[in-house]
Amino acid sequence: MSRVLSDDQIRQYRADGYTLARGLFDRDEIELLHRSAKEDNELDKRSFGRADGEGGVVRLSLWNHPGDGIYGQFARCERMVKSCERLLEGEVYHYHSKMILKDAKVGGAWAWHQDYGYWYQNGVLFPLLTSVFIAVDPCTKQNGCLQVLKGSHLCGRINHVLTGDQAGADRERVDELMKRLELVYVEMEPGDALFFDSNLLHRSDQNKSDQARWSMICCYNAARNDPYKESHHPRYTPLHVVPDSAIRSVGVKRFSDSGDVAWLEDRKDISARRLEG
């Protein structure tokens, strides 16, 4: 059975700005990703923090090109790429991926923001980008699951200002939108995947629970939306799609091939901490 997004899911994405694909990855697949990430010393070493303005710090690791290891197989598999091509109505390429390491008791919050609010500065002319949030751990209200404002993608890009080390959407505008739009807590099980529009407003609370909330987010840009200038994220790079079965063929030991991942250093990741005008 195909795991590519259905027509109904595409319609929901257009209307609400997101669609949740339950069980996009099965138990064995997500366990492979979970073990790989938790045992990956390089991933941990490459992580960096973002102060949330609330006394907490978000920890993440970020890379541009997907590679051939376990992270790359998830980002390049057919069910992911073909779903994004349906959403963006044409060829896509891998813009970047990241692992959000929201650890128990200490994981920080994310301010309200739009991804396009971050990426606009990178020479991306149109909001023809989508992100896929893959739950590695359970995501609950208690451990800081993603929150979204349903339908907020229809507002267009909102100006962003600094909140701690993070660029957050103009709070006055967000407060007014919250009076009119539904706030949804997106609780997820490992293997669930949330596809969301680059202009969807989203945030998350600090993790004050005893349970970690790690997640991998793969971001894609439409090939026809090739940025007009260089930035810390790549311009159009053809994406070699692999069959869904490739995930199982990699094996948990491939994660440690540090030469396979184009890590992005903290000082070069300016998207989430530059003021927007």
Secondary structure by P-SEA (a helix, b strand, c coil): ccccccaaaaaaaaacccccccccccaaaaaaaaaaaaacaaaaaabbbbbccccbbbbbcccccccccaaaaaaccaaaaaaaaaaacccccccbbbbbbcccccbbbbccccccccccccccccccbbbbbbbcccccccccccccccccccccbbbbbbccccccccaaaaaaaaacbbbbbccccccbbbbbccccccccccccccbbbbbbbbbbbbccccccccccccccccccccccccccccccccccccccccccccccccccccccc
